[in-house]
Amino acid sequence: MDTQLKKGILELIILKHLRDKDCYAYELNKIINKVIDINESTCYAILKKMINKNYCDFYVSESDGNFPSRKYYKITEFGRLELIKNIQIWEEFQSNINDLLK
């Protein structure tokens, strides 16, 4: 898959999953890799960019002693609004491309 196309859709995918539940980066990376091949550093870079845009934030969950503490990412209200907007844009784009391919 084209790198630029991949980067463009990853924020949408991450926001969708963070809307459903808080996740840590490795967990998000595993979810995404079921469909799009990315490495962990790409996922971390996108999450950092999304924090800077105020689409998501994070918190650290302390361990119970058996596991190390984890940084969980959560969607912000601004991220929810961005997700809604981008889903509409994606659906229109997808529809237009499907029409062109018919």
C-alpha positions as CSV (number, residue, x, y, z in Angstrom):
1,M,0.0,0.0,0.0
2,D,1.2,3.5,-0.8
3,T,2.9,5.1,2.2
4,Q,1.1,8.5,2.0
5,L,-2.3,6.8,1.6
6,K,-1.5,4.6,4.6
7,K,-0.4,7.5,6.8
8,G,-3.6,9.4,5.9
9,I,-5.9,6.7,7.0
10,L,-4.1,5.7,10.2
11,E,-5.3,8.6,12.2
12,L,-8.9,7.8,11.3
13,I,-8.4,4.1,12.3
14,I,-6.7,5.0,15.6
15,L,-9.4,7.6,16.5
16,K,-12.1,5.0,15.8
17,H,-10.5,2.5,18.1
18,L,-9.9,5.0,20.8
19,R,-13.5,6.0,20.6
20,D,-14.4,2.4,21.4
21,K,-11.9,2.0,24.3
22,D,-8.7,3.3,25.7
23,C,-5.7,1.4,24.3
24,Y,-1.9,1.3,24.7
25,A,0.3,1.7,21.6
26,Y,1.3,-2.0,21.2
27,E,-2.4,-3.0,21.3
28,L,-3.3,-0.4,18.6
29,N,-0.4,-1.6,16.5
30,K,-1.6,-5.2,16.7
31,I,-5.2,-4.2,15.7
32,I,-3.9,-2.1,12.7
33,N,-1.5,-4.8,11.6
34,K,-4.4,-7.1,10.9
35,V,-5.2,-5.0,7.9
36,I,-2.3,-2.6,7.2
37,D,1.4,-3.5,7.8
38,I,3.0,-0.8,10.1
39,N,5.7,-0.9,12.6
40,E,5.5,0.2,16.2
41,S,7.5,3.3,15.7
42,T,5.0,4.5,13.1
43,C,2.1,4.0,15.6
44,Y,4.0,5.9,18.3
45,A,4.8,8.8,15.9
46,I,1.1,9.1,14.8
47,L,0.0,9.0,18.5
48,K,2.4,11.8,19.3
49,K,1.2,13.8,16.4
50,M,-2.4,13.2,17.5
51,I,-1.6,14.4,21.0
52,N,-0.1,17.6,19.6
53,K,-3.3,18.1,17.6
54,N,-5.4,17.5,20.8
55,Y,-7.2,14.5,19.2
56,C,-6.1,12.2,22.1
57,D,-4.4,12.2,25.4
58,F,-2.8,9.6,27.6
59,Y,-2.6,8.3,31.1
60,V,-0.3,5.8,32.8
61,S,-1.9,2.7,34.4
62,E,0.2,1.3,37.2
63,S,0.8,-2.4,37.2
64,D,-0.3,-4.9,39.7
65,G,3.2,-6.2,40.1
66,N,3.0,-8.8,37.3
67,F,3.2,-6.4,34.4
68,P,5.0,-3.1,33.9
69,S,2.9,0.1,33.9
70,R,1.4,1.0,30.5
71,K,0.6,4.3,28.8
72,Y,-3.0,4.2,27.6
73,Y,-4.3,6.6,25.0
74,K,-7.8,8.0,25.1
75,I,-9.7,10.1,22.6
76,T,-10.5,13.7,23.5
77,E,-13.8,15.6,22.8
78,F,-12.0,17.4,20.0
79,G,-10.8,14.0,18.7
80,R,-14.4,12.7,18.7
81,L,-15.5,15.7,16.6
82,E,-12.6,15.2,14.2
83,L,-13.5,11.5,13.9
84,I,-17.1,12.3,13.0
85,K,-15.9,14.8,10.4
86,N,-13.3,12.5,8.9
87,I,-15.7,9.5,8.7
88,Q,-18.1,11.7,6.6
89,I,-15.2,12.8,4.4
90,W,-14.0,9.1,4.1
91,E,-17.5,7.8,3.2
92,E,-17.9,10.5,0.5
93,F,-14.4,9.9,-0.9
94,Q,-15.0,6.1,-0.9
95,S,-18.4,6.5,-2.6
96,N,-16.8,8.8,-5.3
97,I,-14.0,6.4,-6.0
98,N,-16.4,3.4,-6.2
99,D,-18.5,5.4,-8.7
100,L,-15.4,6.1,-10.8
101,L,-14.4,2.4,-10.7
102,K,-17.8,1.2,-12.0
